[in-house]
Every structure is written in C-alpha cells, then in structure tokens.
Amino acid sequence: MGRDGRLSEAGSRSRHPDQAPEHLGPGPVRTCVGCRARDLAARLVRVALTDAVADPSAVVVDTARRLPGRGAWLHPDPKCLDLAERRRAFARALRVPGPVDTRAVREQLEAPRPAQTPGTGPG
C-alpha cells in the first residue's frame, strides 16, 4: 500500500509511458507494429489509412506525420513490414475490420534512397 492508503502497482512510480528509457535518449517512444520493439519516434515511420474513396483500406506512409486518424509506427525496414503483415498488425493497430492494402508502404520502404553528399544532410 502506498503512503496515501491506495494500492500501488509494482513499479508504477518508475514507469512513465511518455518518457524514453534512458538508453534511447530524449523524445517520444513508439512501438513498431512489426517487430514490437520500442524505439524513438524519430527512428520510425508513421503509417495511416488514406481517406481515398476508391480504396479506404489503403495504408500509406505519413511522411509529415500529420494525417488525420489513428496511425501505426514501423521501422523503415522491409523485414518489420513483413512481420506486421504476417501478424495482421496494421488492421489491429488502425482498428480496421478486414485486411488492409500495404502496397504503397512497401514501395516506399523498398525504394532506393538517394545518397547524401557531405554537407547536404539535415542538421
């Protein structure tokens, strides 16, 4: 029992879901829907449902991280995408009945990234 007379959960004082574990550094922490590992949001990509009438179950990468509605977080690794698809994690995370179309996410993750020349990167 805690000092205020209420039962407390084990470790409840040490857990703060909005704070990153010390080894991850500062910033919001999210869970990858593929591998289920917790990581900084800056290292993950956000995916969300499109609002397209033609295919309401299509999932796209939310590059600006501003699309409306629920989002899911994924490492930018095709292996994590494979795991998420196999586990049907997108439908569960986005609260969508039935399967979702992740072709646009796969295309973006598997697209070759342009090489950065020194001095042109962010920062």
The first five atom37 places (N, CA, C, CB, O) and aatype in JSON, in Angstrom:
{
  "aatype": [12, 7, 1, 3, 7, 1, 10, 15, 6, 0, 7, 15, 1, 15, 1, 8, 14, 3, 5, 0, 14, 6, 8, 10, 7, 14, 7, 14, 19, 1, 16, 4, 19, 7, 4, 1, 0, 1, 3, 10, 0, 0, 1, 10, 19, 1, 19, 0, 10, 16, 3, 0, 19, 0, 3, 14, 15, 0, 19, 19, 19, 3, 16, 0, 1, 1, 10, 14, 7, 1, 7, 0, 17, 10, 8, 14, 3, 14, 11, 4, 10, 3, 10, 0, 6, 1, 1, 1, 0, 13, 0, 1, 0, 10, 1, 19, 14, 7, 14, 19, 3, 16, 1, 0, 19, 1, 6, 5, 10, 6, 0, 14, 1, 14, 0, 5, 16, 14, 7, 16, 7, 14, 7],
  "atom_mask": [
    [1, 1, 1, 1, 1],
    [1, 1, 1, 0, 1],
    [1, 1, 1, 1, 1],
    [1, 1, 1, 1, 1],
    [1, 1, 1, 0, 1],
    [1, 1, 1, 1, 1],
    [1, 1, 1, 1, 1],
    [1, 1, 1, 1, 1],
    [1, 1, 1, 1, 1],
    [1, 1, 1, 1, 1],
    [1, 1, 1, 0, 1],
    [1, 1, 1, 1, 1],
    [1, 1, 1, 1, 1],
    [1, 1, 1, 1, 1],
    [1, 1, 1, 1, 1],
    [1, 1, 1, 1, 1],
    [1, 1, 1, 1, 1],
    [1, 1, 1, 1, 1],
    [1, 1, 1, 1, 1],
    [1, 1, 1, 1, 1],
    [1, 1, 1, 1, 1],
    [1, 1, 1, 1, 1],
    [1, 1, 1, 1, 1],
    [1, 1, 1, 1, 1],
    [1, 1, 1, 0, 1],
    [1, 1, 1, 1, 1],
    [1, 1, 1, 0, 1],
    [1, 1, 1, 1, 1],
    [1, 1, 1, 1, 1],
    [1, 1, 1, 1, 1],
    [1, 1, 1, 1, 1],
    [1, 1, 1, 1, 1],
    [1, 1, 1, 1, 1],
    [1, 1, 1, 0, 1],
    [1, 1, 1, 1, 1],
    [1, 1, 1, 1, 1],
    [1, 1, 1, 1, 1],
    [1, 1, 1, 1, 1],
    [1, 1, 1, 1, 1],
    [1, 1, 1, 1, 1],
    [1, 1, 1, 1, 1],
    [1, 1, 1, 1, 1],
    [1, 1, 1, 1, 1],
    [1, 1, 1, 1, 1],
    [1, 1, 1, 1, 1],
    [1, 1, 1, 1, 1],
    [1, 1, 1, 1, 1],
    [1, 1, 1, 1, 1],
    [1, 1, 1, 1, 1],
    [1, 1, 1, 1, 1],
    [1, 1, 1, 1, 1],
    [1, 1, 1, 1, 1],
    [1, 1, 1, 1, 1],
    [1, 1, 1, 1, 1],
    [1, 1, 1, 1, 1],
    [1, 1, 1, 1, 1],
    [1, 1, 1, 1, 1],
    [1, 1, 1, 1, 1],
    [1, 1, 1, 1, 1],
    [1, 1, 1, 1, 1],
    [1, 1, 1, 1, 1],
    [1, 1, 1, 1, 1],
    [1, 1, 1, 1, 1],
    [1, 1, 1, 1, 1],
    [1, 1, 1, 1, 1],
    [1, 1, 1, 1, 1],
    [1, 1, 1, 1, 1],
    [1, 1, 1, 1, 1],
    [1, 1, 1, 0, 1],
    [1, 1, 1, 1, 1],
    [1, 1, 1, 0, 1],
    [1, 1, 1, 1, 1],
    [1, 1, 1, 1, 1],
    [1, 1, 1, 1, 1],
    [1, 1, 1, 1, 1],
    [1, 1, 1, 1, 1],
    [1, 1, 1, 1, 1],
    [1, 1, 1, 1, 1],
    [1, 1, 1, 1, 1],
    [1, 1, 1, 1, 1],
    [1, 1, 1, 1, 1],
    [1, 1, 1, 1, 1],
    [1, 1, 1, 1, 1],
    [1, 1, 1, 1, 1],
    [1, 1, 1, 1, 1],
    [1, 1, 1, 1, 1],
    [1, 1, 1, 1, 1],
    [1, 1, 1, 1, 1],
    [1, 1, 1, 1, 1],
    [1, 1, 1, 1, 1],
    [1, 1, 1, 1, 1],
    [1, 1, 1, 1, 1],
    [1, 1, 1, 1, 1],
    [1, 1, 1, 1, 1],
    [1, 1, 1, 1, 1],
    [1, 1, 1, 1, 1],
    [1, 1, 1, 1, 1],
    [1, 1, 1, 0, 1],
    [1, 1, 1, 1, 1],
    [1, 1, 1, 1, 1],
    [1, 1, 1, 1, 1],
    [1, 1, 1, 1, 1],
    [1, 1, 1, 1, 1],
    [1, 1, 1, 1, 1],
    [1, 1, 1, 1, 1],
    [1, 1, 1, 1, 1],
    [1, 1, 1, 1, 1],
    [1, 1, 1, 1, 1],
    [1, 1, 1, 1, 1],
    [1, 1, 1, 1, 1],
    [1, 1, 1, 1, 1],
    [1, 1, 1, 1, 1],
    [1, 1, 1, 1, 1],
    [1, 1, 1, 1, 1],
    [1, 1, 1, 1, 1],
    [1, 1, 1, 1, 1],
    [1, 1, 1, 1, 1],
    [1, 1, 1, 1, 1],
    [1, 1, 1, 0, 1],
    [1, 1, 1, 1, 1],
    [1, 1, 1, 0, 1],
    [1, 1, 1, 1, 1],
    [1, 1, 1, 0, 1]
  ],
  "atom_positions": [
    [[0.84, -1.17, 0.0], [0.0, 0.0, 0.0], [0.88, 1.24, 0.0], [-0.95, 0.0, 1.2], [1.92, 1.26, 0.66]],
    [[0.47, 2.26, -0.74], [1.24, 3.49, -0.82], [0.99, 4.38, 0.38], [0.0, 0.0, 0.0], [0.16, 4.07, 1.24]],
    [[1.7, 5.5, 0.43], [1.55, 6.44, 1.54], [0.15, 7.02, 1.64], [2.56, 7.56, 1.4], [-0.31, 7.37, 2.73]],
    [[-0.53, 7.13, 0.51], [-1.87, 7.71, 0.52], [-2.96, 6.69, 0.82], [-2.15, 8.38, -0.8], [-4.15, 7.02, 0.75]],
    [[-2.58, 5.45, 1.16], [-3.56, 4.44, 1.53], [-4.1, 3.64, 0.37], [0.0, 0.0, 0.0], [-4.91, 2.73, 0.57]],
    [[-3.68, 3.95, -0.86], [-4.16, 3.22, -2.03], [-3.15, 2.14, -2.41], [-4.39, 4.17, -3.22], [-1.96, 2.25, -2.15]],
    [[-3.67, 1.09, -3.02], [-2.78, 0.06, -3.53], [-2.03, 0.63, -4.72], [-3.56, -1.22, -3.92], [-2.6, 1.35, -5.54]],
    [[-0.77, 0.29, -4.81], [0.01, 0.78, -5.95], [0.5, -0.41, -6.76], [1.2, 1.65, -5.47], [0.74, -1.49, -6.22]],
    [[0.64, -0.18, -8.04], [1.16, -1.22, -8.92], [2.65, -1.32, -8.74], [0.8, -0.94, -10.39], [3.32, -0.34, -8.39]],
    [[3.18, -2.49, -8.98], [4.61, -2.67, -8.87], [5.31, -1.81, -9.89], [5.0, -4.15, -9.06], [5.04, -1.91, -11.09]],
    [[6.19, -0.97, -9.44], [6.97, -0.13, -10.33], [6.22, 1.03, -10.93], [0.0, 0.0, 0.0], [6.72, 1.65, -11.87]],
    [[5.05, 1.36, -10.42], [4.25, 2.41, -11.03], [4.92, 3.77, -10.92], [2.88, 2.46, -10.4], [4.7, 4.64, -11.77]],
    [[5.73, 3.97, -9.9], [6.41, 5.26, -9.76], [7.56, 5.42, -10.74], [6.92, 5.43, -8.34], [7.94, 6.54, -11.08]],
    [[8.1, 4.31, -11.2], [9.25, 4.4, -12.1], [8.86, 4.38, -13.57], [10.2, 3.27, -11.81], [9.71, 4.64, -14.42]],
    [[7.61, 4.07, -13.89], [7.19, 3.99, -15.29], [6.47, 5.25, -15.7], [6.29, 2.78, -15.51], [5.52, 5.69, -15.06]],
    [[6.94, 5.82, -16.78], [6.29, 6.98, -17.38], [6.23, 6.7, -18.86], [7.05, 8.32, -17.06], [7.25, 6.81, -19.54]],
    [[5.07, 6.35, -19.41], [4.99, 5.93, -20.8], [5.44, 6.98, -21.81], [3.6, 5.53, -21.12], [5.83, 6.63, -22.92]],
    [[5.39, 8.26, -21.45], [5.79, 9.3, -22.4], [7.29, 9.58, -22.36], [5.04, 10.57, -22.12], [7.79, 10.33, -23.2]],
    [[8.0, 9.0, -21.42], [9.42, 9.25, -21.33], [10.17, 8.06, -21.93], [9.86, 9.49, -19.87], [9.79, 6.91, -21.73]],
    [[11.23, 8.37, -22.64], [12.03, 7.33, -23.26], [12.88, 6.64, -22.21], [12.9, 7.9, -24.37], [13.35, 7.29, -21.28]],
    [[13.09, 5.34, -22.34], [14.07, 4.7, -21.48], [15.42, 5.38, -21.66], [14.17, 3.18, -21.77], [15.71, 5.91, -22.74]],
    [[16.22, 5.37, -20.63], [17.48, 6.11, -20.67], [18.36, 5.75, -21.86], [18.25, 5.87, -19.4], [19.03, 6.61, -22.42]],
    [[18.36, 4.49, -22.25], [19.25, 4.08, -23.34], [18.79, 4.58, -24.71], [19.35, 2.57, -23.38], [19.56, 4.55, -25.66]],
    [[17.55, 5.06, -24.83], [17.06, 5.56, -26.11], [17.28, 7.05, -26.28], [15.6, 5.25, -26.26], [17.34, 7.54, -27.41]],
    [[17.41, 7.77, -25.21], [17.59, 9.21, -25.3], [16.27, 9.94, -25.18], [0.0, 0.0, 0.0], [15.23, 9.32, -24.97]],
    [[16.3, 11.27, -25.3], [15.08, 12.05, -25.12], [14.16, 11.97, -26.34], [15.43, 13.51, -24.84], [14.62, 11.77, -27.47]],
    [[12.9, 12.12, -26.11], [11.93, 12.14, -27.2], [10.85, 11.1, -26.99], [0.0, 0.0, 0.0], [10.98, 10.21, -26.15]],
    [[9.77, 11.21, -27.77], [8.67, 10.26, -27.64], [9.08, 8.87, -28.11], [7.46, 10.74, -28.44], [9.84, 8.72, -29.07]],
    [[8.58, 7.86, -27.43], [8.88, 6.47, -27.75], [7.62, 5.82, -28.31], [9.38, 5.7, -26.49], [6.52, 6.01, -27.79]],
    [[7.78, 5.07, -29.38], [6.67, 4.35, -30.0], [7.08, 2.88, -30.17], [6.29, 4.98, -31.38], [8.25, 2.54, -30.07]],
    [[6.1, 2.03, -30.41], [6.35, 0.61, -30.61], [6.13, 0.26, -32.07], [5.43, -0.25, -29.7], [5.1, 0.61, -32.65]],
    [[7.1, -0.41, -32.67], [6.99, -0.87, -34.05], [5.94, -1.97, -34.12], [8.38, -1.37, -34.59], [6.0, -2.93, -33.35]],
    [[4.98, -1.84, -35.03], [3.94, -2.86, -35.15], [4.47, -4.14, -35.77], [2.78, -2.33, -35.98], [3.8, -5.18, -35.71]],
    [[5.65, -4.1, -36.35], [6.24, -5.29, -36.94], [7.0, -6.12, -35.92], [0.0, 0.0, 0.0], [6.59, -7.23, -35.58]],
    [[8.11, -5.58, -35.42], [8.97, -6.33, -34.5], [8.59, -6.14, -33.04], [10.4, -5.93, -34.7], [9.11, -6.84, -32.17]],
    [[7.68, -5.19, -32.75], [7.21, -4.89, -31.4], [8.29, -4.29, -30.5], [6.67, -6.14, -30.76], [8.12, -4.25, -29.29]],
    [[9.38, -3.82, -31.08], [10.43, -3.17, -30.29], [10.06, -1.71, -30.08], [11.81, -3.28, -31.0], [9.5, -1.05, -30.96]],
    [[10.39, -1.21, -28.89], [10.16, 0.21, -28.6], [11.37, 0.99, -29.09], [9.92, 0.45, -27.07], [12.51, 0.57, -28.91]],
    [[11.1, 2.13, -29.72], [12.17, 2.96, -30.25], [11.69, 4.41, -30.28], [12.6, 2.49, -31.68], [10.5, 4.69, -30.12]],
    [[12.64, 5.31, -30.49], [12.28, 6.72, -30.61], [11.42, 6.93, -31.85], [13.56, 7.61, -30.67], [11.65, 6.31, -32.89]],
    [[10.43, 7.79, -31.74], [9.55, 8.06, -32.87], [10.34, 8.59, -34.07], [8.46, 9.07, -32.47], [9.94, 8.38, -35.21]],
    [[11.44, 9.28, -33.81], [12.26, 9.82, -34.9], [12.88, 8.71, -35.75], [13.35, 10.71, -34.34], [13.23, 8.96, -36.9]],
    [[13.02, 7.52, -35.21], [13.62, 6.4, -35.94], [12.57, 5.54, -36.65], [14.43, 5.53, -34.99], [12.92, 4.61, -37.38]],
    [[11.3, 5.83, -36.43], [10.22, 5.05, -37.02], [9.46, 5.89, -38.04], [9.26, 4.55, -35.93], [9.56, 7.11, -38.05]],
    [[8.72, 5.22, -38.91], [7.84, 5.93, -39.84], [6.41, 5.71, -39.38], [8.05, 5.44, -41.32], [6.05, 4.65, -38.88]],
    [[5.6, 6.74, -39.57], [4.18, 6.64, -39.21], [3.41, 6.25, -40.46], [3.64, 7.98, -38.61], [3.63, 6.82, -41.53]],
    [[2.52, 5.3, -40.32], [1.64, 4.93, -41.42], [0.21, 5.17, -40.97], [1.86, 3.43, -41.85], [-0.12, 5.04, -39.79]],
    [[-0.64, 5.51, -41.92], [-2.04, 5.8, -41.62], [-2.89, 5.38, -42.81], [-2.25, 7.31, -41.29], [-2.39, 5.17, -43.91]],
    [[-4.18, 5.28, -42.57], [-5.12, 4.97, -43.65], [-5.3, 6.19, -44.53], [-6.48, 4.5, -43.09], [-5.27, 7.33, -44.06]],
    [[-5.49, 5.96, -45.82], [-5.79, 7.06, -46.71], [-7.26, 7.41, -46.57], [-5.44, 6.72, -48.19], [-8.05, 6.61, -46.06]],
    [[-7.62, 8.59, -47.01], [-9.03, 8.96, -46.99], [-9.63, 8.82, -48.38], [-9.21, 10.41, -46.47], [-10.67, 9.42, -48.69]],
    [[-8.98, 8.02, -49.23], [-9.45, 7.83, -50.6], [-10.74, 7.01, -50.61], [-8.37, 7.14, -51.45], [-10.85, 6.0, -49.91]],
    [[-11.69, 7.44, -51.39], [-12.96, 6.73, -51.51], [-12.76, 5.43, -52.28], [-14.01, 7.62, -52.21], [-13.42, 4.43, -51.99]],
    [[-11.85, 5.43, -53.26], [-11.63, 4.25, -54.09], [-11.11, 3.07, -53.28], [-10.67, 4.59, -55.2], [-11.5, 1.93, -53.54]],
    [[-10.23, 3.31, -52.31], [-9.67, 2.23, -51.51], [-9.5, 2.69, -50.07], [-8.31, 1.76, -52.09], [-8.42, 3.12, -49.68]],
    [[-10.56, 2.62, -49.27], [-10.49, 3.12, -47.9], [-9.6, 2.29, -46.98], [-11.87, 3.18, -47.32], [-9.32, 2.72, -45.86]],
    [[-9.15, 1.12, -47.43], [-8.29, 0.3, -46.58], [-6.82, 0.4, -46.97], [-8.74, -1.14, -46.64], [-6.01, -0.4, -46.51]],
    [[-6.47, 1.37, -47.81], [-5.07, 1.53, -48.23], [-4.29, 2.27, -47.15], [-4.99, 2.3, -49.57], [-4.73, 3.29, -46.62]],
    [[-3.12, 1.73, -46.84], [-2.24, 2.33, -45.83], [-1.09, 3.01, -46.57], [-1.71, 1.25, -44.82], [-0.52, 2.44, -47.5]],
    [[-0.75, 4.22, -46.14], [0.35, 4.97, -46.75], [1.3, 5.45, -45.66], [-0.18, 6.17, -47.58], [0.94, 5.54, -44.49]],
    [[2.53, 5.76, -46.08], [3.5, 6.35, -45.16], [3.12, 7.81, -44.96], [4.97, 6.21, -45.69], [2.94, 8.54, -45.94]],
    [[3.01, 8.23, -43.73], [2.66, 9.6, -43.38], [3.96, 10.36, -43.16], [1.74, 9.66, -42.11], [4.42, 10.5, -42.02]],
    [[4.55, 10.85, -44.24], [5.87, 11.49, -44.13], [5.84, 12.74, -43.27], [6.38, 11.84, -45.51], [6.82, 13.04, -42.58]],
    [[4.75, 13.48, -43.3], [4.65, 14.69, -42.48], [4.17, 14.39, -41.06], [3.7, 15.69, -43.15], [4.21, 15.26, -40.19]],
    [[3.72, 13.14, -40.84], [3.2, 12.73, -39.53], [2.02, 13.58, -39.09], [4.31, 12.8, -38.48], [1.87, 13.89, -37.9]],
    [[1.18, 13.95, -40.05], [0.06, 14.83, -39.75], [-1.27, 14.33, -40.31], [0.34, 16.19, -40.28], [-2.28, 15.02, -40.17]],
    [[-1.31, 13.16, -40.93], [-2.58, 12.67, -41.47], [-3.56, 12.44, -40.32], [-2.36, 11.36, -42.28], [-3.16, 12.03, -39.23]],
    [[-4.84, 12.71, -40.57], [-5.83, 12.53, -39.5], [-6.08, 11.06, -39.21], [-7.14, 13.22, -39.88], [-5.81, 10.19, -40.04]],
    [[-6.58, 10.8, -38.05], [-6.94, 9.44, -37.66], [-5.82, 8.71, -36.97], [0.0, 0.0, 0.0], [-4.75, 9.26, -36.69]],
    [[-6.09, 7.46, -36.69], [-5.12, 6.62, -36.0], [-3.93, 6.35, -36.89], [-5.75, 5.31, -35.54], [-4.06, 6.26, -38.11]],
    [[-2.79, 6.22, -36.28], [-1.58, 5.88, -37.01], [-0.92, 4.68, -36.37], [0.0, 0.0, 0.0], [-1.23, 4.32, -35.23]],
    [[-0.02, 4.07, -37.09], [0.78, 2.97, -36.58], [2.24, 3.3, -36.89], [0.36, 1.58, -37.2], [2.52, 4.03, -37.84]],
    [[3.14, 2.78, -36.1], [4.56, 3.1, -36.24], [5.32, 1.85, -36.66], [5.13, 3.67, -34.93], [5.03, 0.75, -36.2]],
    [[6.3, 2.05, -37.53], [7.02, 0.94, -38.14], [8.46, 1.35, -38.4], [6.33, 0.49, -39.45], [8.72, 2.47, -38.83]],
    [[9.39, 0.42, -38.12], [10.78, 0.69, -38.51], [10.84, 0.74, -40.04], [11.76, -0.41, -37.93], [10.12, -0.01, -40.7]],
    [[11.67, 1.59, -40.61], [11.77, 1.66, -42.08], [12.57, 0.49, -42.64], [12.42, 2.99, -42.51], [13.56, 0.69, -43.33]],
    [[12.13, -0.7, -42.35], [12.82, -1.93, -42.72], [11.78, -2.9, -43.3], [13.56, -2.57, -41.48], [10.77, -3.18, -42.65]],
    [[12.0, -3.4, -44.5], [11.04, -4.34, -45.09], [10.77, -5.57, -44.22], [11.52, -4.78, -46.44], [9.69, -6.16, -44.29]],
    [[11.74, -5.97, -43.39], [11.53, -7.12, -42.51], [10.45, -6.83, -41.48], [12.85, -7.51, -41.81], [9.63, -7.7, -41.18]],
    [[10.44, -5.61, -40.94], [9.39, -5.24, -39.99], [8.04, -5.17, -40.68], [9.72, -3.89, -39.32], [7.02, -5.54, -40.1]],
    [[8.02, -4.71, -41.92], [6.77, -4.68, -42.69], [6.26, -6.1, -42.9], [6.98, -3.97, -44.05], [5.06, -6.36, -42.77]],
    [[7.16, -7.03, -43.25], [6.76, -8.43, -43.42], [6.15, -9.0, -42.14], [7.97, -9.28, -43.84], [5.11, -9.67, -42.18]],
    [[6.79, -8.73, -41.01], [6.27, -9.21, -39.73], [4.89, -8.62, -39.44], [7.23, -8.86, -38.6], [3.98, -9.34, -39.0]],
    [[4.73, -7.33, -39.68], [3.45, -6.67, -39.42], [2.35, -7.25, -40.3], [3.57, -5.15, -39.64], [1.22, -7.44, -39.84]],
    [[2.67, -7.51, -41.56], [1.67, -8.09, -42.47], [1.31, -9.51, -42.03], [2.19, -8.1, -43.92], [0.14, -9.89, -42.03]],
    [[2.3, -10.29, -41.67], [2.06, -11.67, -41.26], [1.2, -11.74, -39.99], [3.39, -12.39, -41.02], [0.35, -12.62, -39.86]],
    [[1.41, -10.81, -39.08], [0.66, -10.78, -37.82], [-0.66, -10.02, -37.94], [1.51, -10.14, -36.74], [-1.43, -9.97, -36.98]],
    [[-0.93, -9.45, -39.11], [-2.13, -8.62, -39.33], [-2.18, -7.46, -38.34], [-3.41, -9.47, -39.2], [-3.24, -7.11, -37.82]],
    [[-1.02, -6.88, -38.09], [-0.9, -5.84, -37.07], [-1.47, -4.5, -37.52], [0.55, -5.67, -36.69], [-1.94, -3.73, -36.68]],
    [[-1.44, -4.2, -38.81], [-1.94, -2.91, -39.26], [-3.44, -2.78, -39.01], [-1.64, -2.7, -40.75], [-3.9, -1.76, -38.5]],
    [[-4.2, -3.8, -39.36], [-5.65, -3.75, -39.15], [-5.96, -3.59, -37.67], [-6.32, -5.02, -39.71], [-6.88, -2.85, -37.3]],
    [[-5.21, -4.27, -36.84], [-5.45, -4.19, -35.39], [-5.06, -2.82, -34.85], [-4.67, -5.29, -34.66], [-5.82, -2.22, -34.09]],
    [[-3.89, -2.32, -35.24], [-3.42, -1.02, -34.73], [-4.28, 0.13, -35.24], [-1.96, -0.8, -35.14], [-4.53, 1.09, -34.51]],
    [[-4.73, 0.04, -36.48], [-5.53, 1.11, -37.06], [-7.03, 0.91, -36.81], [-5.27, 1.2, -38.55], [-7.84, 1.75, -37.21]],
    [[-7.37, -0.18, -36.17], [-8.76, -0.51, -35.83], [-9.66, -0.54, -37.07], [-9.31, 0.5, -34.83], [-10.68, 0.13, -37.15]],
    [[-9.23, -1.36, -38.02], [-9.95, -1.52, -39.28], [-10.41, -2.96, -39.38], [-9.06, -1.12, -40.5], [-9.61, -3.88, -39.18]],
    [[-11.69, -3.19, -39.67], [-12.12, -4.58, -39.87], [-11.63, -5.08, -41.23], [-13.67, -4.69, -39.77], [-11.76, -4.38, -42.24]],
    [[-11.09, -6.25, -41.26], [-10.64, -6.83, -42.52], [-9.22, -6.45, -42.87], [0.0, 0.0, 0.0], [-8.56, -5.72, -42.14]],
    [[-8.75, -6.95, -44.01], [-7.36, -6.71, -44.42], [-7.14, -5.28, -44.91], [-6.96, -7.69, -45.51], [-8.08, -4.59, -45.31]],
    [[-5.88, -4.85, -44.88], [-5.51, -3.53, -45.39], [-4.51, -3.71, -46.52], [-4.91, -2.64, -44.25], [-3.81, -4.72, -46.6]],
    [[-4.45, -2.72, -47.39], [-3.55, -2.73, -48.54], [-2.28, -1.96, -48.18], [-4.24, -2.12, -49.8], [-2.34, -0.75, -47.98]],
    [[-1.15, -2.65, -48.1], [0.11, -2.01, -47.7], [1.08, -1.86, -48.87], [0.77, -2.82, -46.6], [2.28, -1.65, -48.66]],
    [[0.59, -1.95, -50.1], [1.49, -1.85, -51.25], [2.25, -0.53, -51.29], [0.7, -2.0, -52.54], [3.44, -0.52, -51.6]],
    [[1.59, 0.57, -50.98], [2.26, 1.88, -51.02], [3.36, 1.97, -49.97], [1.24, 3.01, -50.8], [4.4, 2.58, -50.21]],
    [[3.15, 1.36, -48.82], [4.18, 1.36, -47.78], [5.37, 0.54, -48.25], [3.62, 0.79, -46.44], [6.51, 0.97, -48.1]],
    [[5.11, -0.64, -48.81], [6.2, -1.49, -49.3], [7.0, -0.78, -50.39], [5.64, -2.83, -49.83], [8.23, -0.83, -50.39]],
    [[6.31, -0.13, -51.33], [7.0, 0.58, -52.4], [7.92, 1.65, -51.84], [6.0, 1.21, -53.37], [9.05, 1.81, -52.31]],
    [[7.45, 2.38, -50.85], [8.27, 3.45, -50.29], [9.45, 2.9, -49.48], [7.42, 4.36, -49.4], [10.54, 3.46, -49.54]],
    [[9.24, 1.82, -48.74], [10.33, 1.25, -47.95], [11.4, 0.59, -48.81], [9.79, 0.25, -46.95], [12.58, 0.61, -48.47]],
    [[10.98, 0.01, -49.93], [11.93, -0.69, -50.79], [12.53, 0.2, -51.86], [11.26, -1.85, -51.44], [13.43, -0.24, -52.58]],
    [[12.07, 1.43, -51.98], [12.62, 2.36, -52.98], [14.04, 2.72, -52.58], [11.74, 3.64, -53.1], [14.34, 2.92, -51.4]],
    [[14.93, 2.82, -53.58], [16.31, 3.22, -53.25], [16.32, 4.65, -52.72], [17.22, 3.1, -54.48], [15.67, 5.54, -53.27]],
    [[17.07, 4.84, -51.67], [17.18, 6.18, -51.08], [18.34, 6.9, -51.74], [17.38, 6.1, -49.54], [19.4, 6.31, -51.96]],
    [[18.16, 8.19, -52.05], [19.26, 8.94, -52.66], [20.4, 9.09, -51.67], [18.77, 10.33, -53.13], [20.19, 9.34, -50.48]],
    [[21.61, 8.94, -52.16], [22.79, 9.09, -51.31], [22.99, 10.56, -51.0], [24.05, 8.49, -51.98], [22.85, 11.42, -51.87]],
    [[23.33, 10.84, -49.76], [23.58, 12.23, -49.37], [25.06, 12.53, -49.55], [23.14, 12.49, -47.9], [25.93, 11.75, -49.17]],
    [[25.32, 13.67, -50.13], [26.7, 14.11, -50.25], [27.05, 14.89, -48.99], [26.92, 14.96, -51.53], [26.17, 15.48, -48.38]],
    [[28.31, 14.91, -48.6], [28.69, 15.63, -47.38], [28.24, 17.09, -47.44], [30.21, 15.56, -47.17], [28.43, 17.78, -48.44]],
    [[27.65, 17.52, -46.35], [27.21, 18.91, -46.26], [25.8, 19.16, -46.74], [0.0, 0.0, 0.0], [25.31, 20.29, -46.63]],
    [[25.12, 18.13, -47.28], [23.76, 18.35, -47.76], [22.72, 17.71, -46.87], [23.61, 17.83, -49.15], [21.52, 17.88, -47.1]],
    [[23.14, 16.97, -45.86], [22.21, 16.29, -44.97], [21.57, 17.24, -44.0], [0.0, 0.0, 0.0], [21.96, 18.41, -43.91]],
    [[20.59, 16.76, -43.26], [19.93, 17.6, -42.26], [20.88, 17.95, -41.14], [18.7, 16.91, -41.7], [21.77, 17.18, -40.78]],
    [[20.69, 19.12, -40.6], [21.49, 19.48, -39.43], [22.24, 20.66, -39.66], [0.0, 0.0, 0.0], [22.98, 21.11, -38.77]]
  ]
}
